[in-house]
Amino acid sequence: MSSVGTPDPNSGWLSEEELADARRRLPLLYVEAVPVRVDGLGMVTEVGVLLRVNSAGSMTRTLVSGRVMYGETLRDALFRHLEKDLGPMAFPQLPASPVPFSVAEYFPFPGITRYTDDRQHSVALAYVVPVTGTCDPRQDALELTWMTPEEAASDGVFAEMEGGRGSLLRAALASVGVL
């Protein structure tokens, strides 16, 4: 048992220096989620896309995303990031199976895949997750915009998404039969 104020040595968290070192040496595992609203038949009626300010100060759109911590299940990581980005009252309905609709491999330089991340080489398991509650974006998200599937798949939204996430969003919509 650790004393109060002493970090758990097996917490799965990395210091900023350790994370930077890991990013230079290893691909990191992420989960990404496309929040959706569904009707009584399970058909997607709305798609949630986050609005945020990127490191360059530009407004961009993105998906729920985050790292999987050491010792953390995919289901726990997905739930943690949905709650972190959408708020505790979003009430995500996690999939019964942890099989993603897609696997996106991000590289710090363009041209290898359609996905890029200037910080690192990472692999993201991507899920479509229905949410039933009230979403109140937190962390670095400014707002969550609910759109029809057609609006979410538009060229305008595609152009506002960084790192190839517009392609991932379109793949999500195709995986649930609305594109």
Order of alpha helices (4+ residues) and beta strands (2+ residues): alpha-beta-beta-beta-beta-alpha-beta-beta-beta-alpha-alpha-alpha
